[in-house]
Amino acid sequence: MTPATGRFPVAASSSVLWLDFAVAVPFAGSPRPTIGVEWEVALIDPITRDLSNTAAQVLAAADELADGEQPRLHKEFLRNTVELVTGICDTTGEAMDDLRETMTLLRRATDREKVELMCAGTHPFAQWSAQQVTRNPHYDEMINRTQWWGRQMLIWGVHVHVGVSSAEKVFPIINALLVKYPHLLALSASSPMWAGVDTGYASNRALMFQQLPTAGLPFQFETWQQFEGFVHDQMKTGVIERLGALHWDIRPAPKWGTVEVRVCDGVSTWAELEALVALIHCLVVHFDRRLEAGLDLPGMPPWHVQENKWRAARYGLDAEVILDADSNERLVTDDLHDLLQDLAPVARDLGCERELAAVEDIPRRGASYQRQRRVAAAGRGDLTGVVDALVRELRD
């Protein structure tokens, strides 16, 4: 901080940006590394295999079937989507049990409404122009501001919250997580197709979403005060009116006292979902423990982080990723094996050894983008078969 001005320097890609410090952003803090999961799933017409804009009917049916209980189901930006949200959990197993209970209720509602469910980063052939937006002041404002790009956001993802004890830890952990960004994206990549076309990307969703003005990679702040200065500037200039409008791939969630990891594409199988939840939980706790021990966390220049995101989105599990500030590179699956070994002690402490070990099953079986392409090739381009395969995976 420069005492004479009360301003904070923030490293940008090619310059130094000075932010006026004039706002406080309280961070609730979490006394233990709890987790919470938000899982977006798509509603499917079982006849056409296209998307079904029936979220309102499905949620109403779920409310009725819940028999007075408050179901952990939320409406989303588009009316073809329902989000399953866990409570505050201590372990991956607890979070998955929570999701299974909610999915059981959701299945009863969708079966009654004659709707199917699938989850992937994108739908193989649906057209964005046919989708209906949920009426909500925040959604209306986003469409009004972003126009064509906002309407294009026909995408689904998984968000994982992990509790962090203090604001001072948040950005060191976020910056360290960015080094492992390509690992998370490559493992979860499930959006190779868009509007009936194979895009050539493993995760088309990741690059589409960053077109929104407040989405994409986070800035690499060094302190919480720098972030507060940024929030002040964003609010003063009208870029955002609330913190939730920052749609970064990894972001602080001050209200909940968590770091929220939003890197992953939509995940279509329970085994992959619990593996990725365990991996994210272990990563955050691993970096938190290093801070507590007074050890340095890994870091990487923003230009390397940006390149790694593109490589993982383009090549998935075949990506050659940049490892460090010295520009060393390695195949992401080779580096993943060593990462899982490093995280094994944390997994034992968190009770998720089995789930973390299952991460290595994803490359062996093939990530979702690879499985979808195999089905499309077998069907000679008939993408209804891809939807059927995704529906089956989620049911199974």
C-alpha angles and dihedrals in degrees: 000000000000104000095205094056106023089228131135127220115227120193111237127183095271109002147025115265118205116211124195110232107224110129137063121220108193114215113208096209125208121240091214135022098267121171136216129183132209113195121187116205130184127233113231132199103231092213104046096022086223122127118284119219092210104114092122092056093044093049091047090052091048091051090052094047092047088073097218097325119118106244117218091235124121135189116240141205093283126045091230091069138077123186124214113208127189127215122242106302135185100207141027090246092055091049092050092049088051091052092047091054091051092045090053089057092044091051091054089052096046092045089054091049091044094240129135129215133226137164129209136124090265139003111254098234113000117128117233092216091065095058125102122223120226110245109246131135092239093048092045091053092048092053091045090053103037098034113176095012092050092052090049093065095110093149142119132207147167122245123197123194120201122188118243123190101222143017092239090068097049104084097036086056093044091050091050091048089056088066088061094040095107092052092057094044095046092050094048099036107135107148110086094136132061128181092343097313130105102234096200089240128109090214114025088163094066093058096039094053094053090064089080111095096242098034133089131052118001123241112258101242118180097208140025089242090061089054090051090053090051092050090051092053093046092051096042092052093044096245090128135008096193136023092246089069089072099094097184121160088241118019143160117257100203095180091059099033092238145120107235117211110202099166099109127095117228110294119221104191132059092224093055093043095054091044092053093044089052092048093052093045091051094046094053093045091046092055092042090054092050089054091050089052092052093248126142120254124224117263140180136195113262092244090060091046090052092048092048091053090053094046093050092046091049103038105019112191091002092062120126101216133199110245106193150351089283089067096243113160137205140168106272094231092053091051090045092061092056091044092056090051090053091050097047095095091051090049090054090053092047094046095240104108093125094047094047092048088054089066088082090058090069097069090041093053095034126255119268094262089055093047092049091052091050091053092046091051092049090051092047092238099321100138095189085080090058090054090048091052092050091048090051093048092054093046093048 
